[in-house]
C-alpha cells in the first residue's frame, strides 16, 4: 500500500467506519433525527447539526486546497447556522457531507506521492499534514457528537 492509499484509507475509516478508536463520523450519526441533531442539550455548545456542517466545510476545504484554492473559511462558512430543521433538510445535510467526503477521497487518490512533503499551497502546511489534519478533525468532532448524543439521551430528546 502506498502512503497516499494509507492516508485515504485512514480518512475512510475515520469517516465511514472500522476506525480503530470506535465509531466513525457516519456511525455517530446513525439513527439521529433532525430534532435530535438540532437540539442543544449542552448550553453554549454546538449542536450535532452544526458540527456536521462544520465537518462538511472542512472536508470541502481539504478538497479545495488540493485543487489549488486556499479555502480560507469565513465564520459563516466554517460554522454555518442551521435555519431549516426539517427532516428533509437533515437528510440533505448528511448527503452533502457524504458527497464532500467522497470528492475529497477521490482527489486524494490522484495526489502524486512526491507532493506529500510539499506545502499544499504556498504558506500553508504540507499536503501530508493537511490530509492528516482533516482526519484528526473528523475524529475530534466525532467525539463531540458522542458526548452530545449522551446528553441527548440523558435529557430524553427524541
Phi and psi in degrees as a GROMACS rama.xvg file:
@    title "Ramachandran Plot"
@    xaxis  label "Phi"
@    yaxis  label "Psi"
@TYPE xy
-78.4968  167.202  UNK-2
-63.6985  -39.553  UNK-3
-60.1514  -44.4154  UNK-4
-63.1948  -38.1966  UNK-5
-65.6204  -43.1847  UNK-6
-62.7789  -46.4757  UNK-7
-62.6189  -38.5657  UNK-8
-64.4569  -41.8833  UNK-9
-65.7126  -39.224  UNK-10
-63.7159  -43.9422  UNK-11
-59.3303  -46.2227  UNK-12
-63.995  -42.354  UNK-13
-65.0039  -30.9092  UNK-14
-95.1  -44.0407  UNK-15
-101.515  -34.2784  UNK-16
147.984  172.811  UNK-17
66.52  29.758  UNK-18
-76.4214  146.854  UNK-19
-62.9277  -37.9717  UNK-20
-76.3295  -25.2682  UNK-21
143.246  -147.877  UNK-22
-60.586  138.844  UNK-23
-88.2298  177.344  UNK-24
-51.4676  -56.8456  UNK-25
-63.8296  -38.1012  UNK-26
-63.4641  -34.4501  UNK-27
-70.8506  -17.5451  UNK-28
-96.682  -10.1006  UNK-29
-57.249  130.584  UNK-30
79.6556  -0.717446  UNK-31
-76.8126  133.163  UNK-32
-85.0568  165.102  UNK-33
-60.21  -39.9412  UNK-34
-61.2779  -43.2285  UNK-35
-67.0125  -42.6283  UNK-36
-63.6905  -32.0998  UNK-37
-88.3999  -12.2771  UNK-38
-69.9315  154.62  UNK-39
-122.135  78.1923  UNK-40
-71.7634  -18.0556  UNK-41
-117.048  112.778  UNK-42
-54.5704  140.177  UNK-43
67.3971  4.11341  UNK-44
-95.4532  158.247  UNK-45
-68.3374  154.79  UNK-46
-82.545  165.068  UNK-47
-59.3893  -41.7552  UNK-48
-59.7812  -45.1262  UNK-49
-61.2445  -40.2033  UNK-50
-64.6883  -40.8279  UNK-51
-61.6848  -43.4685  UNK-52
-63.2227  -37.3927  UNK-53
-67.4647  -45.4694  UNK-54
-58.7664  -45.1711  UNK-55
-59.67  -41.5473  UNK-56
-61.5953  -38.9427  UNK-57
-83.0546  -26.9887  UNK-58
-61.7821  -43.9101  UNK-59
-66.8556  -38.2832  UNK-60
-63.0973  -39.9111  UNK-61
-60.5842  -45.3036  UNK-62
-60.1817  -48.256  UNK-63
-61.8201  -42.029  UNK-64
-65.6214  -40.5506  UNK-65
-63.1737  -25.0049  UNK-66
-91.8152  2.99899  UNK-67
100.371  3.17817  UNK-68
-98.859  131.327  UNK-69
-63.5699  -25.9692  UNK-70
48.7005  55.1657  UNK-71
-83.9544  108.384  UNK-72
-85.7903  120.15  UNK-73
-69.1294  161.847  UNK-74
-51.5952  -42.9773  UNK-75
-67.6474  -20.4907  UNK-76
-93.5312  -33.8596  UNK-77
-69.0454  -46.9107  UNK-78
-127.728  74.0588  UNK-79
-61.8541  146.605  UNK-80
-84.4239  155.906  UNK-81
-101.792  116.075  UNK-82
-98.7608  -46.3531  UNK-83
-103.404  115.638  UNK-84
-106.749  29.4683  UNK-85
-75.3397  160.624  UNK-86
-59.2055  -39.3358  UNK-87
-64.0018  -41.8743  UNK-88
-68.7122  -34.9062  UNK-89
-62.4127  -42.5419  UNK-90
-63.2826  -42.2619  UNK-91
-64.3887  -39.799  UNK-92
-61.7487  -46.0259  UNK-93
-67.4186  -36.8663  UNK-94
-65.3564  -41.0667  UNK-95
-64.5873  -39.8295  UNK-96
-58.7516  -48.1827  UNK-97
-65.204  -39.337  UNK-98
-62.2183  -44.9214  UNK-99
-64.5356  -38.2432  UNK-100
-62.4085  -46.2341  UNK-101
-66.0093  -35.8096  UNK-102
-63.5204  -42.5993  UNK-103
-64.0385  -46.9873  UNK-104
-61.0754  -41.0992  UNK-105
-63.1423  -38.1168  UNK-106
-70.2433  -39.1949  UNK-107
-59.3838  -42.4867  UNK-108
-60.2229  -22.2611  UNK-109
-93.8763  -1.4053  UNK-110
-72.9701  132.421  UNK-111
-72.0533  126.974  UNK-112
-55.1863  -31.6076  UNK-113
-66.9856  -14.5478  UNK-114
-84.0762  -12.7348  UNK-115
-54.9738  -39.8064  UNK-116
-88.3799  -1.34272  UNK-117
-90.0782  153.325  UNK-118
-57.9249  138.514  UNK-119
-61.1699  -38.2596  UNK-120
-147.508  155.945  UNK-121
-52.6538  129.708  UNK-122
85.0697  -1.55747  UNK-123
-111.896  173.022  UNK-124
-60.2029  166.317  UNK-125
-66.8683  163.151  UNK-126
-57.334  -44.8003  UNK-127
-57.5436  -51.1746  UNK-128
-65.1038  -40.114  UNK-129
-62.1056  -47.2885  UNK-130
-66.9009  -41.2153  UNK-131
-66.9601  -31.3114  UNK-132
-62.78  -40.331  UNK-133
-62.641  -42.6087  UNK-134
-61.3697  -48.901  UNK-135
-61.264  -38.9543  UNK-136
-61.9857  -46.0164  UNK-137
-58.1451  -45.4729  UNK-138
-67.6656  -41.2973  UNK-139
-57.5548  -49.3611  UNK-140
-73.9538  -25.1443  UNK-141
-64.2213  -37.5754  UNK-142
-62.6441  -39.4047  UNK-143
-63.8885  -41.3198  UNK-144
-60.9618  -40.6309  UNK-145
-60.9521  -42.9747  UNK-146
-64.9291  -43.4225  UNK-147
-64.2039  -36.9818  UNK-148
-62.5847  -39.9504  UNK-149
-64.6898  -40.2521  UNK-150
-66.6982  -38.0045  UNK-151
-61.4823  -45.2605  UNK-152
-64.0675  -39.1906  UNK-153
-65.3349  -33.5233  UNK-154
-91.5236  1.05917  UNK-155
55.5186  44.5548  UNK-156
-90.5855  123.766  UNK-157
